[in-house]
Amino acid sequence: MVYFSIFYLSAQDSIVIYFDFNRASINKTAEIELNKINKSIVEITGIYGYTDPKGSIVYNKNLALSRINSACNYLNIDNPIENNSAAIGEEFNFSTDDNKNRKVIIITAAKKQENINLDEQLNKAKIGDKIILKSLNFEPNLDILLPESLPILDELFSQMSNNKKLKIEIQGNICCAIHDSSNLSTDRAMRVYEFLTSKGISANRMTFIGFGVTNPIHKIPELNERERIANRRVEIKIISN
């Protein structure tokens, strides 16, 4: 038997989701992991499917491909890897614990940062997309906006004024903690909401929510300041555009 491995890709990040026995449908636990993928920040470079060793090699290849397709459909993408390479099935050095073999591994890489204006991002955005409000900064451990945040907030206000169909959910996230004991992520999202309402944007076009540390881009505890900066962010999710 020939064994395949993709773990030479360790320089990239990966997300692993697990499947129930002989099933290819996405379960609730897998949904939570898939929802952590922020496609505005990372690109998916490959999705690989695995099975436990029960059943024939051909059957497990097809099951692995079905699991890949389920992940692709959930993420609304095509797999960058061709089927023959992506569907590993049982042809790898599988674990003695079959629960760990029934999986899909999603390889991601950080997107190159582009200097795209907020208006360009909003014009391209579809319902459900998320956009990070770059240069939106707060005083450390507080919900007080720093002066350099005003240009991006003014730009968001301008776009919402010009596009009356635009409705958003403002999402706050923090870093560097086990939990958001002071509800700082919600308070920061609310500051953006209050700024926009104070400028005349109707409250029924916006909601706000704080995710604390439950929706990090990088695993907590972060390894460096780059990861901490990425995790402590405010995003807007497009509800209507």
WOGI-V584563 format. One line per field, one symbol per residue. ss: DSSP state (~ for helix, > for strand, _ for the rest). phi: phi as a letter, one per 30 degrees, with the letter a starting at -180 (. if undefined). Layout:
BEGIN
ss = ???
phi = ???
END
This chain:
BEGIN
ss = ______~~~___>>>>>>_________~~~~~~~_______>>>>>>>>>______~~~~~~~~~~~~~~~~~~~_______~~~~>>>________~~~__>>>>>>>>_______~~~~~~~_____>>>_____>______>_~~~~~~~~~~~~~~~~____>>>>>>___________~~~~~~~~~~~~~~~____~~~>>>>>______________~~~~~~~__>>>>>>>_
phi = .cccbcdddddcdbbcccbdehbbddcdddeddddddcddcbccclbbcbbdddjdddeddddddddddddddddhbcddcdedddddicdaddddcdddcdbbcccbbddddcdcdedddddddcejdcbdddicbbdeibccddedddedddddedddddcdddbbccccbbbibdacdcidddddddddededddcjddddcbbbacchcdbddcecdddadeddddddbccccdcab
END
